[in-house]
């Protein structure tokens, strides 16, 4: 991940300073420039003399880390301002905020609304967990962009231990049971799903140059969002990396999303990468995955499940 510029949002409080510190650590690692943007939480008024306080914070950071630190203009604090400032930035760093509003209920939390309008990786920081990330969990769905997502995570935290995780959906298995398929057929289908996942996840570990530290793999079963959170808590990963497909607010409201579940239920930092950021390398990744596991790797839905869908 080639990070040359970072935009970090803060309300200048001690609680949200963890986002500034994480941006500082990443900027120091990647020798990137930093831009501070003051955005008060929803429903709160801007601090008195916010511009001067932001400038003082930038000056202190610049003296500490010997990197270029700039400030964004103090504006209305609306989402449009953040989108405008984030254009051309390689990474956006946000403190974790949980907004309670009608807009948040129907259209999602601010980070999800931002991701619908901005094709940039967004890092949501929850708490300080050390100078650098030690263990990174990458949630993959075996789409064409999965290889690029793993590479991006590896480039973000070059010294961290990397774990590639995939959750096998049980939706088709539930359809089989609803269609009263024999138990042996359900078990056979479950085994085929597991074998398919093992082949695909191994192909991902072989599709890029292995780093000096080892790359781990894990497979779960069930809702991908919930299983990702469970795996993160089990392994103690301090960062979860996942992709985000372009969706509308109504799609997220009625169907939910993995990103929403991980951001709502997890305890670690979360890096959400829109698929648009990975599209340039996705065709190449798809060819590599196909050649690694064979041309007929797509796992068909059983006829009984198709009839129920």
Residue frames as qw, qx, qy, qz and C-alpha x, y, z in Angstrom:
[[0.000, 0.890, 0.455, 0.000, 0.00, 0.00, 0.00],
 [0.461, 0.247, 0.020, 0.852, 1.64, 3.21, -1.19],
 [0.242, -0.867, -0.417, 0.127, 0.66, 5.85, 1.38],
 [0.446, 0.261, -0.007, 0.856, 1.94, 9.31, 0.64],
 [0.184, -0.316, 0.087, -0.927, -0.83, 11.41, 2.19],
 [0.281, -0.382, -0.854, 0.214, -3.11, 10.88, 5.18],
 [0.286, -0.486, -0.076, -0.822, -6.18, 12.84, 6.24],
 [0.345, -0.234, -0.824, 0.384, -7.05, 12.42, 9.92],
 [0.336, -0.642, -0.298, -0.621, -10.26, 13.67, 11.54],
 [0.412, -0.191, -0.666, 0.592, -10.39, 14.81, 15.16],
 [0.244, -0.854, -0.344, -0.304, -12.48, 16.89, 17.52],
 [0.212, 0.633, -0.431, 0.607, -9.27, 17.78, 19.43],
 [0.733, -0.554, 0.159, -0.361, -10.38, 15.78, 22.49],
 [0.251, -0.533, 0.805, -0.073, -8.15, 13.36, 24.37],
 [0.764, 0.121, 0.598, -0.208, -10.47, 10.47, 23.45],
 [0.758, 0.636, 0.142, -0.035, -10.03, 11.05, 19.73],
 [0.036, -0.835, 0.524, 0.162, -6.30, 11.64, 20.01],
 [0.701, -0.152, 0.687, 0.116, -5.85, 7.90, 19.39],
 [0.700, 0.632, 0.320, 0.089, -6.75, 8.49, 15.73],
 [0.185, 0.944, -0.272, 0.021, -4.12, 11.23, 15.48],
 [0.447, -0.603, 0.658, 0.055, -1.51, 8.99, 17.10],
 [0.780, 0.159, 0.594, 0.114, -2.31, 6.13, 14.72],
 [0.552, 0.824, 0.096, 0.084, -2.07, 8.46, 11.74],
 [0.112, -0.881, 0.459, 0.020, 1.28, 9.66, 13.13],
 [0.652, -0.317, 0.681, 0.102, 2.56, 6.07, 13.37],
 [0.744, 0.451, 0.472, 0.142, 1.49, 5.23, 9.81],
 [0.330, 0.940, -0.073, 0.047, 2.90, 8.49, 8.46],
 [0.318, -0.756, 0.567, 0.076, 6.20, 7.79, 10.17],
 [0.733, -0.051, 0.665, 0.134, 6.31, 4.26, 8.72],
 [0.624, 0.545, 0.493, 0.267, 5.40, 5.29, 5.18],
 [0.320, -0.246, 0.118, 0.907, 6.99, 8.77, 5.26],
 [0.080, 0.638, 0.640, 0.421, 3.67, 10.32, 4.36],
 [0.034, -0.237, 0.124, -0.963, 2.32, 13.81, 4.85],
 [0.132, -0.483, -0.818, 0.281, -0.55, 14.39, 7.28],
 [0.149, -0.375, -0.173, -0.898, -3.48, 16.77, 7.12],
 [0.038, -0.281, -0.779, 0.559, -5.52, 17.44, 10.26],
 [0.252, -0.395, -0.454, -0.758, -9.21, 18.17, 9.89],
 [0.139, 0.055, 0.652, -0.743, -11.41, 19.37, 12.71],
 [0.464, -0.282, -0.594, -0.594, -14.91, 17.85, 12.68],
 [0.349, -0.229, 0.587, -0.694, -17.03, 18.08, 15.84],
 [0.105, 0.189, 0.975, -0.046, -19.27, 15.12, 16.71],
 [0.164, -0.478, -0.639, -0.580, -22.85, 15.16, 15.46],
 [0.400, -0.773, -0.468, -0.153, -24.99, 17.64, 17.36],
 [0.558, -0.593, -0.135, 0.564, -22.09, 19.48, 19.01],
 [0.229, 0.973, -0.006, -0.027, -21.00, 23.01, 18.28],
 [0.698, 0.467, -0.254, 0.480, -17.49, 23.81, 17.10],
 [0.629, -0.483, -0.273, 0.545, -14.97, 24.61, 19.83],
 [0.015, 0.989, -0.009, -0.146, -14.05, 28.25, 20.39],
 [0.011, 0.812, -0.544, -0.212, -10.88, 29.14, 18.51],
 [0.935, 0.054, 0.352, 0.003, -10.92, 25.71, 16.84],
 [0.680, 0.701, -0.112, 0.182, -8.71, 26.93, 13.99],
 [0.030, 0.799, -0.521, 0.299, -5.90, 28.08, 16.26],
 [0.702, -0.383, 0.561, -0.211, -6.10, 24.95, 18.41],
 [0.926, 0.318, 0.198, 0.041, -5.91, 22.80, 15.28],
 [0.478, 0.789, -0.294, 0.252, -2.89, 24.77, 14.08],
 [0.313, -0.695, 0.583, -0.280, -1.18, 24.28, 17.45],
 [0.879, -0.106, 0.451, -0.112, -1.84, 20.53, 17.31],
 [0.820, 0.555, 0.011, 0.139, -0.39, 20.36, 13.81],
 [0.190, 0.836, -0.433, 0.280, 2.70, 22.30, 14.86],
 [0.577, -0.527, 0.582, -0.227, 3.30, 19.99, 17.81],
 [0.930, 0.150, 0.336, -0.008, 2.99, 16.92, 15.61],
 [0.633, 0.738, -0.150, 0.180, 5.30, 18.39, 13.01],
 [0.067, -0.784, 0.551, -0.278, 7.97, 19.05, 15.61],
 [0.740, -0.332, 0.547, -0.210, 7.56, 15.59, 17.13],
 [0.857, 0.158, 0.482, 0.086, 7.64, 13.39, 14.04],
 [0.190, -0.529, 0.474, 0.678, 9.57, 15.64, 11.66],
 [0.294, 0.346, 0.789, 0.414, 7.01, 15.15, 8.92],
 [0.102, -0.150, -0.220, -0.958, 4.91, 17.63, 7.05],
 [0.019, -0.517, -0.809, 0.278, 1.62, 18.33, 8.85],
 [0.085, -0.212, -0.253, -0.940, -1.03, 20.64, 7.40],
 [0.231, 0.341, 0.688, -0.598, -4.50, 21.63, 8.50],
 [0.085, 0.477, 0.725, 0.489, -7.78, 21.62, 6.62],
 [0.156, -0.319, -0.004, -0.935, -9.99, 24.70, 6.72],
 [0.146, 0.252, 0.780, -0.554, -12.59, 24.84, 9.49],
 [0.272, -0.155, -0.542, -0.780, -15.89, 24.42, 7.66],
 [0.643, -0.299, -0.059, -0.702, -19.42, 23.33, 8.50],
 [0.337, -0.288, 0.852, -0.278, -18.39, 19.86, 9.59],
 [0.830, 0.271, 0.154, -0.462, -20.77, 18.22, 7.12],
 [0.837, 0.001, 0.513, 0.192, -20.02, 15.04, 5.23],
 [0.611, 0.761, 0.127, 0.174, -19.57, 17.00, 2.01],
 [0.058, -0.922, 0.376, -0.065, -16.63, 18.87, 3.56],
 [0.644, -0.427, 0.630, 0.074, -14.92, 15.63, 4.53],
 [0.805, 0.386, 0.422, 0.157, -15.45, 14.13, 1.07],
 [0.387, 0.911, -0.062, 0.125, -13.98, 17.24, -0.53],
 [0.232, -0.823, 0.516, -0.046, -10.88, 17.22, 1.70],
 [0.749, -0.227, 0.620, 0.042, -10.35, 13.48, 1.22],
 [0.776, 0.626, 0.074, -0.025, -10.17, 13.66, -2.57],
 [0.519, 0.716, -0.400, 0.242, -6.67, 12.69, -3.67],
 [0.384, -0.623, 0.601, -0.322, -5.73, 11.39, -0.22],
 [0.457, 0.246, -0.851, -0.084, -4.30, 7.88, 0.03],
 [0.424, -0.290, -0.826, 0.233, -5.80, 7.10, 3.45],
 [0.348, -0.600, -0.028, -0.719, -8.49, 8.62, 5.65],
 [0.383, -0.073, -0.799, 0.458, -8.18, 8.03, 9.41],
 [0.439, -0.558, -0.187, -0.679, -11.27, 8.49, 11.57],
 [0.153, -0.190, 0.778, -0.579, -11.86, 8.11, 15.30],
 [0.190, -0.339, -0.910, -0.143, -14.61, 5.65, 16.14],
 [0.277, 0.021, 0.244, -0.929, -17.87, 7.53, 16.60],
 [0.012, 0.392, 0.917, 0.074, -21.34, 6.15, 17.12],
 [0.177, -0.069, -0.080, -0.979, -23.89, 8.67, 15.91],
 [0.115, 0.450, 0.849, -0.252, -27.44, 8.53, 17.23],
 [0.254, 0.385, -0.067, -0.885, -29.60, 10.24, 14.67],
 [0.756, 0.440, 0.329, -0.355, -32.30, 9.57, 12.11],
 [0.514, 0.715, -0.429, -0.203, -29.71, 9.77, 9.34],
 [0.057, -0.469, 0.875, -0.100, -27.54, 7.19, 11.08],
 [0.616, 0.082, 0.702, -0.348, -30.50, 4.84, 11.54],
 [0.749, 0.559, 0.264, -0.238, -31.68, 4.88, 7.93],
 [0.591, 0.768, -0.245, 0.026, -28.45, 5.66, 6.06],
 [0.883, 0.001, -0.267, 0.387, -25.83, 4.17, 8.35],
 [0.531, -0.693, -0.028, 0.486, -23.08, 5.57, 10.50],
 [0.171, 0.907, -0.181, -0.339, -20.99, 8.45, 9.06],
 [0.296, -0.475, 0.744, 0.365, -18.14, 6.15, 8.01],
 [0.487, 0.299, 0.803, 0.168, -20.50, 4.07, 5.84],
 [0.344, 0.877, 0.287, -0.172, -22.03, 7.19, 4.31],
 [0.077, -0.809, 0.432, 0.391, -18.52, 8.41, 3.59],
 [0.420, -0.207, 0.825, 0.317, -17.55, 5.15, 1.89],
 [0.530, 0.591, 0.609, 0.002, -20.52, 5.38, -0.48],
 [0.298, 0.949, 0.077, -0.068, -19.18, 8.65, -1.81],
 [0.044, -0.849, 0.520, 0.079, -15.43, 8.21, -1.48],
 [0.961, 0.206, -0.173, 0.065, -13.31, 5.55, -3.19],
 [0.198, 0.664, -0.583, 0.424, -10.52, 5.71, -0.62],
 [0.623, -0.179, -0.716, 0.260, -9.46, 3.34, 2.18],
 [0.359, -0.697, 0.092, -0.614, -10.85, 4.47, 5.53],
 [0.504, 0.026, -0.752, 0.424, -9.24, 3.44, 8.82],
 [0.527, -0.691, -0.141, -0.475, -11.49, 3.62, 11.89],
 [0.369, 0.294, -0.686, 0.554, -9.44, 3.81, 15.09],
 [0.640, -0.601, -0.427, -0.216, -10.94, 2.63, 18.38],
 [0.606, -0.785, 0.125, 0.033, -8.13, 2.66, 20.92],
 [0.172, 0.769, -0.615, 0.036, -4.37, 2.80, 21.29],
 [0.986, -0.130, 0.090, -0.050, -2.83, -0.69, 21.12],
 [0.754, -0.294, 0.311, 0.498, 0.88, -0.02, 20.85],
 [0.104, -0.598, 0.338, 0.719, 3.26, 1.71, 18.50],
 [0.353, 0.298, -0.633, -0.622, 2.39, -0.42, 15.47],
 [0.883, -0.006, -0.022, -0.469, -0.02, -3.16, 14.51],
 [0.295, -0.442, 0.846, -0.035, 1.13, -6.60, 15.58],
 [0.306, 0.170, 0.931, 0.104, -1.57, -8.84, 14.10],
 [0.380, 0.284, -0.190, -0.860, -3.77, -8.07, 11.10],
 [0.471, 0.268, 0.834, -0.100, -6.86, -10.09, 10.20],
 [0.223, 0.250, -0.450, -0.828, -7.88, -9.86, 6.53],
 [0.579, 0.313, 0.665, -0.353, -11.46, -10.96, 5.82],
 [0.110, 0.276, -0.658, -0.692, -11.79, -12.23, 2.24],
 [0.717, 0.290, 0.380, -0.508, -14.76, -13.43, 0.19],
 [0.589, -0.014, 0.713, 0.381, -12.73, -15.00, -2.66],
 [0.475, 0.839, 0.217, -0.150, -13.86, -12.37, -5.12],
 [0.714, 0.531, 0.004, 0.456, -11.45, -11.10, -7.77],
 [0.023, 0.851, -0.211, 0.480, -10.37, -8.30, -5.43],
 [0.832, -0.554, -0.025, 0.002, -9.35, -10.58, -2.54],
 [0.818, 0.057, -0.040, 0.571, -5.71, -10.91, -3.59],
 [0.228, 0.612, -0.020, 0.757, -5.38, -7.14, -3.92],
 [0.538, -0.751, -0.043, -0.380, -6.96, -6.72, -0.48],
 [0.896, -0.354, -0.034, 0.265, -4.39, -9.07, 1.09],
 [0.632, 0.293, -0.005, 0.718, -1.54, -7.22, -0.60],
 [0.079, -0.752, -0.036, -0.653, -2.89, -3.90, 0.60],
 [0.725, -0.674, -0.024, -0.142, -3.08, -5.16, 4.19],
 [0.878, -0.116, -0.010, 0.463, 0.45, -6.54, 3.96],
 [0.444, 0.465, 0.023, 0.766, 1.74, -3.22, 2.70],
 [0.313, -0.817, -0.090, -0.475, -0.02, -1.20, 5.38],
 [0.618, -0.680, 0.361, -0.158, 1.53, -3.01, 8.35],
 [0.626, 0.552, -0.550, -0.022, 4.75, -4.51, 7.02],
 [0.120, 0.391, -0.830, 0.380, 5.93, -5.99, 10.33],
 [0.655, -0.138, 0.381, -0.638, 2.59, -7.39, 11.51],
 [0.253, 0.009, 0.966, 0.061, 1.58, -11.03, 11.52],
 [0.459, 0.148, -0.318, -0.816, -1.01, -11.57, 8.80],
 [0.337, 0.149, 0.912, -0.180, -4.03, -13.87, 9.03],
 [0.336, 0.022, -0.520, -0.785, -6.33, -14.49, 6.07],
 [0.295, 0.184, 0.811, -0.471, -9.86, -15.37, 7.17],
 [0.367, -0.069, -0.561, -0.738, -12.92, -16.56, 5.25],
 [0.449, 0.087, 0.670, -0.584, -16.38, -17.34, 6.62],
 [0.056, -0.136, -0.888, -0.436, -18.39, -19.96, 4.74],
 [0.489, -0.070, 0.033, -0.869, -21.99, -18.85, 4.35],
 [0.193, 0.098, 0.959, -0.181, -24.55, -21.35, 5.61],
 [0.495, 0.315, 0.069, -0.807, -27.40, -19.87, 3.57],
 [0.600, 0.248, -0.611, -0.452, -27.42, -22.61, 0.91],
 [0.221, 0.032, -0.943, 0.246, -27.12, -25.28, 3.57],
 [0.297, 0.231, 0.558, -0.740, -30.20, -23.84, 5.23],
 [0.595, 0.314, -0.246, -0.698, -32.02, -24.00, 1.90],
 [0.439, 0.165, -0.873, -0.137, -31.12, -27.67, 1.61],
 [0.022, -0.128, -0.864, 0.487, -32.54, -28.37, 5.03],
 [0.435, 0.307, 0.236, -0.813, -35.68, -26.38, 4.21],
 [0.627, 0.303, -0.480, -0.533, -36.08, -28.55, 1.10],
 [0.867, -0.246, 0.350, -0.254, -35.82, -31.62, 3.38],
 [0.598, 0.556, -0.577, -0.007, -32.65, -32.88, 1.69],
 [0.918, -0.230, -0.299, 0.121, -31.19, -36.06, 3.25],
 [0.494, -0.837, 0.191, 0.138, -28.69, -35.47, 6.06],
 [0.759, -0.148, 0.398, 0.493, -25.90, -37.21, 4.14],
 [0.460, 0.658, 0.319, 0.504, -26.44, -34.80, 1.22],
 [0.184, -0.970, -0.005, -0.155, -26.20, -31.81, 3.57],
 [0.677, -0.603, 0.313, 0.282, -23.00, -33.17, 5.11],
 [0.722, 0.198, 0.406, 0.525, -21.51, -33.85, 1.69],
 [0.252, 0.849, 0.207, 0.416, -22.32, -30.32, 0.54],
 [0.410, -0.904, 0.122, 0.012, -20.77, -28.91, 3.72],
 [0.759, -0.323, 0.378, 0.420, -17.58, -30.88, 3.10],
 [0.583, 0.497, 0.357, 0.534, -17.39, -29.64, -0.50],
 [0.031, -0.964, -0.082, -0.252, -17.77, -26.05, 0.71],
 [0.596, -0.741, 0.255, 0.175, -14.98, -26.56, 3.23],
 [0.762, -0.021, 0.416, 0.495, -12.66, -28.15, 0.67],
 [0.391, 0.749, 0.291, 0.449, -13.38, -25.37, -1.80],
 [0.233, -0.965, 0.049, -0.111, -12.60, -22.74, 0.85],
 [0.726, -0.507, 0.328, 0.328, -9.34, -24.48, 1.77],
 [0.686, 0.284, 0.391, 0.544, -8.18, -24.52, -1.84],
 [0.200, 0.866, 0.203, 0.410, -9.04, -20.88, -2.40],
 [0.405, -0.907, 0.113, -0.009, -7.42, -19.65, 0.81],
 [0.765, -0.290, 0.362, 0.446, -4.22, -21.58, 0.10],
 [0.559, 0.528, 0.345, 0.538, -4.13, -20.06, -3.37],
 [0.062, -0.971, -0.068, -0.222, -4.30, -16.61, -1.79],
 [0.600, -0.718, 0.277, 0.219, -1.28, -17.28, 0.41],
 [0.713, -0.038, 0.481, 0.509, 0.63, -18.48, -2.66],
 [0.436, 0.763, 0.385, 0.283, -0.42, -15.59, -4.89],
 [0.077, 0.949, -0.173, 0.251, 1.95, -13.02, -3.45],
 [0.517, 0.409, -0.595, 0.459, 5.50, -13.03, -2.14],
 [0.696, -0.579, -0.415, 0.090, 5.41, -14.32, 1.42],
 [0.073, -0.893, 0.248, -0.369, 6.72, -11.81, 3.89],
 [0.255, 0.445, -0.760, 0.400, 9.43, -12.46, 6.41],
 [0.397, -0.095, 0.701, -0.585, 6.85, -13.30, 9.03],
 [0.115, 0.169, 0.962, 0.178, 4.46, -16.15, 8.47],
 [0.449, -0.052, -0.219, -0.864, 1.00, -15.83, 6.95],
 [0.241, 0.099, 0.903, -0.341, -1.76, -17.70, 8.78],
 [0.387, -0.151, -0.556, -0.720, -5.15, -18.83, 7.49],
 [0.214, 0.157, 0.810, -0.522, -8.47, -19.62, 9.16],
 [0.303, -0.233, -0.654, -0.653, -11.96, -20.62, 8.04],
 [0.266, 0.116, 0.648, -0.705, -15.26, -20.08, 9.87],
 [0.072, -0.379, -0.841, -0.380, -18.90, -20.91, 9.20],
 [0.076, -0.714, -0.606, 0.342, -21.84, -18.55, 9.45],
 [0.170, 0.966, 0.195, 0.016, -22.54, -14.86, 9.00],
 [0.683, 0.388, -0.127, 0.605, -19.30, -13.29, 7.67],
 [0.064, -0.748, 0.166, -0.640, -19.58, -10.17, 9.81],
 [0.748, -0.583, 0.147, -0.280, -20.23, -12.01, 13.05],
 [0.966, -0.041, 0.000, 0.255, -17.61, -14.68, 12.32],
 [0.496, 0.588, -0.182, 0.613, -15.00, -12.03, 11.54],
 [0.318, -0.734, 0.246, -0.547, -15.61, -10.37, 14.90],
 [0.919, -0.367, 0.108, -0.095, -15.43, -13.73, 16.68],
 [0.874, 0.228, -0.078, 0.422, -12.14, -14.56, 14.94],
 [0.210, 0.714, -0.219, 0.630, -10.72, -11.14, 15.77],
 [0.564, -0.666, 0.249, -0.420, -11.55, -11.57, 19.44],
 [0.986, -0.148, 0.044, 0.056, -10.18, -15.12, 19.43],
 [0.794, 0.277, -0.057, 0.539, -6.82, -14.20, 17.92],
 [0.390, -0.730, -0.129, 0.546, -6.49, -10.75, 19.47],
 [0.487, 0.396, 0.334, 0.703, -5.94, -9.06, 16.11],
 [0.155, -0.575, -0.252, 0.763, -5.56, -5.31, 16.54],
 [0.274, 0.431, -0.267, -0.817, -6.62, -4.52, 12.97],
 [0.594, 0.358, 0.720, -0.013, -9.30, -6.01, 10.71],
 [0.086, 0.378, -0.447, -0.806, -9.07, -5.32, 6.97],
 [0.455, 0.402, 0.794, -0.033, -12.09, -5.91, 4.76],
 [0.095, 0.123, 0.514, 0.843, -13.50, -4.82, 1.44],
 [0.289, 0.507, 0.507, -0.634, -16.73, -2.91, 0.85],
 [0.285, 0.372, 0.709, 0.526, -18.82, -3.27, -2.28],
 [0.126, -0.047, -0.072, -0.988, -20.61, -0.22, -3.60],
 [0.113, -0.500, -0.858, 0.019, -24.13, -0.27, -2.17],
 [0.177, -0.595, -0.203, -0.757, -26.98, 2.13, -1.62],
 [0.223, -0.290, 0.551, -0.750, -28.24, 3.25, 1.75],
 [0.808, -0.064, 0.038, -0.584, -31.40, 1.15, 1.30],
 [0.818, 0.207, -0.537, 0.012, -29.39, -1.96, 0.50],
 [0.285, 0.277, -0.699, 0.595, -27.37, -1.53, 3.67],
 [0.448, -0.222, 0.349, -0.793, -30.49, -0.79, 5.69],
 [0.879, 0.005, -0.028, -0.476, -32.47, -3.84, 4.57],
 [0.920, 0.202, -0.326, 0.077, -29.65, -6.34, 3.96],
 [0.631, -0.721, 0.226, 0.175, -26.92, -5.06, 6.24],
 [0.602, 0.686, -0.383, 0.147, -23.22, -5.30, 5.40],
 [0.848, -0.122, -0.327, 0.398, -20.15, -7.04, 6.75],
 [0.321, 0.370, -0.222, 0.843, -18.47, -3.66, 7.29],
 [0.436, -0.577, -0.023, -0.690, -21.42, -2.43, 9.36],
 [0.886, -0.392, -0.232, -0.082, -21.38, -5.52, 11.57],
 [0.757, 0.040, -0.284, 0.586, -17.63, -5.44, 12.16],
 [0.119, 0.450, -0.146, 0.873, -17.67, -1.72, 12.91],
 [0.572, -0.541, -0.077, -0.612, -20.62, -2.14, 15.29],
 [0.919, -0.364, -0.101, -0.110, -19.60, -5.30, 17.13],
 [0.811, 0.216, -0.290, 0.461, -15.80, -5.42, 16.95],
 [0.514, -0.820, -0.043, 0.250, -13.23, -4.00, 19.36],
 [0.640, -0.180, 0.303, 0.683, -10.24, -3.56, 17.04],
 [0.131, 0.568, -0.242, -0.775, -9.35, -0.92, 14.49],
 [0.667, 0.432, 0.606, 0.028, -11.01, -1.53, 11.12],
 [0.033, -0.417, 0.458, 0.784, -9.68, -0.66, 7.68],
 [0.616, 0.530, 0.550, -0.191, -12.50, -0.62, 5.13],
 [0.183, -0.328, 0.566, 0.734, -11.39, -0.64, 1.49],
 [0.647, 0.514, 0.163, -0.540, -13.95, 0.16, -1.23],
 [0.817, 0.194, 0.501, 0.210, -13.85, -2.25, -4.15],
 [0.461, 0.883, 0.039, 0.073, -13.07, 0.67, -6.45],
 [0.201, -0.845, 0.492, 0.057, -9.63, 0.94, -4.84],
 [0.577, -0.280, 0.758, 0.117, -8.90, -2.68, -5.75],
 [0.759, 0.542, 0.278, -0.230, -10.45, -2.84, -9.23],
 [0.329, 0.800, -0.458, -0.205, -7.21, -2.08, -11.07],
 [0.010, 0.444, -0.896, 0.019, -5.59, -5.32, -9.91],
 [0.715, 0.032, 0.518, -0.469, -8.73, -7.44, -9.66],
 [0.843, 0.442, -0.157, -0.263, -8.64, -8.93, -13.21],
 [0.400, 0.553, -0.712, 0.163, -5.03, -10.02, -12.75],
 [0.331, -0.290, 0.757, -0.483, -5.86, -11.47, -9.33],
 [0.833, 0.166, 0.243, -0.469, -8.78, -13.39, -10.76],
 [0.755, 0.493, -0.420, -0.100, -6.56, -15.02, -13.39],
 [0.155, 0.482, -0.793, 0.338, -4.00, -16.02, -10.79],
 [0.545, -0.133, 0.628, -0.539, -6.63, -17.52, -8.49],
 [0.868, 0.303, 0.009, -0.393, -8.24, -19.41, -11.34],
 [0.636, 0.512, -0.576, 0.044, -4.94, -20.90, -12.44],
 [0.067, -0.443, 0.772, -0.450, -4.05, -21.83, -8.87],
 [0.487, 0.001, 0.735, -0.472, -7.17, -23.81, -8.04],
 [0.282, 0.210, 0.885, 0.305, -8.36, -24.89, -11.50],
 [0.149, -0.145, -0.392, -0.896, -10.93, -23.64, -13.93],
 [0.537, -0.429, -0.582, -0.435, -13.91, -25.34, -12.29],
 [0.263, -0.002, -0.684, 0.680, -13.59, -24.06, -8.75],
 [0.409, -0.222, 0.028, -0.885, -16.97, -22.39, -8.55],
 [0.088, 0.094, 0.943, -0.306, -19.07, -24.37, -6.10],
 [0.311, -0.297, -0.561, -0.708, -22.54, -24.91, -7.61],
 [0.479, -0.128, 0.444, -0.746, -25.65, -24.53, -5.53],
 [0.201, 0.102, 0.974, 0.014, -27.41, -27.90, -5.21],
 [0.180, -0.321, -0.658, -0.657, -30.59, -28.36, -7.22],
 [0.351, -0.624, -0.688, 0.124, -32.69, -28.50, -4.07],
 [0.267, -0.529, -0.206, 0.778, -31.32, -25.16, -2.96],
 [0.035, -0.006, 0.433, 0.901, -31.90, -23.64, -6.40],
 [0.234, -0.502, -0.741, -0.380, -35.54, -24.65, -6.25],
 [0.364, -0.682, -0.524, 0.358, -35.92, -22.92, -2.92],
 [0.290, -0.311, 0.022, 0.905, -34.24, -19.67, -4.04]]
